[in-house]
């Protein structure tokens, strides 16, 4: 059972759990600091991966309009592990060092990062 009530400048929530009464207090909403006004950059478009030679890949995308500090290129883990940050660049085309293996069928992503450090959504492409 959960009951909510307000006491003076505090909001309180009581919870009865296995016969134990817990009282937790939180400041009222007007006591919280003002929200930050930040906007995430747009998602890069036309993300294309080419394979000019065996284990060397080129990643290209269309520049995002608006203030963008840099882009991040990832190798996606696809549920088998964490996404791996491969590079951060101010360019819209990058050829990282050869992987030493074929990346055929692997998924990669690129995102834009604003001047404030806010990262936008990722564009995803599959290596040929």
N, C-alpha and C positions, 0 to 999 in steps of 0.2 A: 504494500500500500504506500502511496506517495502523496504527501500533502505539501502545498506551497503556500507561503504567506509572507507578508512584508512587515518588517519591524524597523521603524525610524529610517535610517539611511542604509540599511542592510536588507537584502533579500535572503530569506532562509529557506532551506529545504530540509524536511525531516523524512527519514526513511526508517521503517520498522522492519528489521531483518532478524528472523529467528528469535524474536522477543527482545532484541537489543535496539534501542533508540539511538539514532545517529543524527546530530544536528550540525549542518555545515553552512557557513555564511559566505556570501559573495557580495561585493560592492554593487550598488545599483548601477544601471546602465549609464546614467549621467556622470558617474565617477570614473568611467573608463576614458583613456586618452582618445583624441580625435583619430579617425581612420586616415590612413595614408591614401593619397590620391595618385595611384600609379596605373599605367596602362601597359598591358603586355603587347609586344610587337606582333605584327601579323605573321602568319605562317608562310615560309618560303614556298614558292610555286615552281612548277616545271622541274622538279628534282629528278635528275637523270644520272644513271651510273653507266659508264662505258668501260670496256675491258680491252684496252689496246694491245696488251700482251700478257698472257698467262696469269701472273699473280699481281700485275699492276692495274689499278683501277683509277678512273677519273670521276670525280663527283662534281656536278654542276647544278645550279639552281638560279632562279630569277631573284634579283635583289628585292628586299622588302622596302616598301615606301615608309617614310617616317623615320624617326631617330632610332638607329640601330648601332650599337657599339661593335658587336661582332656576331659571328655565327658559331654554332657548335655542331660537330659531326660525330655521330654515334654508330657503333655496331650494336644492334639490338640483341638481347639475350633470348628473346622469344620464350620466356618462361623456363629456360634451361639455366639461367644465370642472370646476373645483373647486366644492364646495358653498359657498354664500355665507351667512355669518351675517347675518341680518336684524335680530335684536333679542335682547336679554337682558331678562327681566322677572320680577317676582315674582307677576304676575297669571296667571290661567288663561284669559284672553280678551284678545286684542290686535287692534287695527285699525291697522296701520302706515300711514304716508302712502301715498296712491295711487301705484301703480307707474308710471303714465304709459303703460301698455300692458296688454293683456289677458293675464292669467296662465292662461287656460283651458288645461287639460291639463298644466300644469306641476306638478311634485311638490314638496311642502314637507315638512319634518320638525320635530318638537319633541322635546326631551330635557330631563331634569331634571339639575340639578347639585347635588351635596351640599355641606355646609358645608366639607368638605376640598378642594373643587374637582374631585371625581371626577364625570365625566359618564356618565350611564347610556345605555342603548340608545335609539334614536330611534323615535318613532312616525311613520309616513309617511301622507300623504293627498294626493290629486290635486285641484287647483282645478277647480271646476265651470265 
